[in-house]
Amino acid sequence: MNKSSNGIDYLLELNTRHAQAFIDLAAERRRYRGEHPTEIAALKCMDGRLHLPVITQTALGIIQPFRNLGGKFDLGWPFFQVIIDQWVQYSISRGRHCLVFVTYHFARGDSHRGCRGFSYDTEAAKAAAIKLRDQFIRVYGNTAVVPIVCGIETDLDALILHGEDDRSVVDLAKIKQSSQIELEEMLYSLYPSMPERIVRDLIPLVRGNIRHIAEIRAANRPVEDAEHKEWVLGVGRGFDWLHLINTAFIVGPFDPNLSVTIETAAKLLKGNIDEGRVDPNNIVLMTSAAFRDEGGPEYHLAKEKALFLSKFALNIIKDKVPDLVPHLQILTGFTDLDTRKFEVIERLDAAPIKKAKTA
């Protein structure tokens, strides 16, 4: 991918294009939701390669993403549980089921292309996903809200579906294009208690992933394209539009230990620079908050949140990963969830660096 000479300009141009595409797809989303009303969420790592709309060939705005280091979440986290419960209650109030992808990721060709958030330990990542799925079941049961464990294999962008019994596993990279009946039988064998409505709404994602895998194979994608090449550190919410592979580490504001997550992401970004995978002159710290009510309190609160998160993240980087600071451009703003338009609050083409006092 060729970027313009300035990382911020590239991101703003990208947002303009994707916001317009999102708006243009409004009718398609309404049609799709009419046929497939299940609300879908994906809990995933901040790794920039994990983009379920691309991997499942699903229109933007259908899958609600939640990101954190390693895909680690806990329903005990105060802010996370509020956001998730709001999403669940919104869905139930409209008579919709909820499907939650609890994900982990790995690379079949080389473990060191896997999840750095779990130190490349796929079994530990898988165990954490199972634990989180079980937590969802304890809280919500498994009728209106159905959590499933799903691996994402990044060499082929393949989904690995884990069944309810934790023993049945289907790697979609091994499945050829199948009929509706065959896919239904496969899903019912994995999820015997899954409501029929959710099964029917899961099939387009499965079919889309099978097509996507075939396209990846046909393109013979170079291995280096599956490597970490992120050059943006995104902090906050409202990054749905930033769904290009290998562009951004995205840190959601859910973890009570947010400072540690930002520090880890900053170190990974610095590692990408040191290993020559990214342009050191186009590194962006980008902060976003999300809103729907333009002009109302939610809009103004989002602005305050974005400004706070930007200062918070920059201070952590200055303290913990100071060698990254000279490379940073800083972009602060907020995103209208109804249009995906990103509104700039502040941009700095170079991070402010405090000069040492002279005697």
PyMOL commands that set and color helices and strands:
alter all, ss='L'
color gray80, all
select helices_A, chain A and resi 7-24+26-35+52-55+69-71+78-93+111-113+116-118+122-140+172-174+180-190+196-219+223-226+258-274+297-320+322-327
alter helices_A, ss='H'
color red, helices_A
select strands_A, chain A and resi 39-45+63-68+98-106+145-153+158-162+169-171+232-236+248-251+283-291+328-336+342-348
alter strands_A, ss='S'
color yellow, strands_A
deselect
rebuild
show_as cartoon
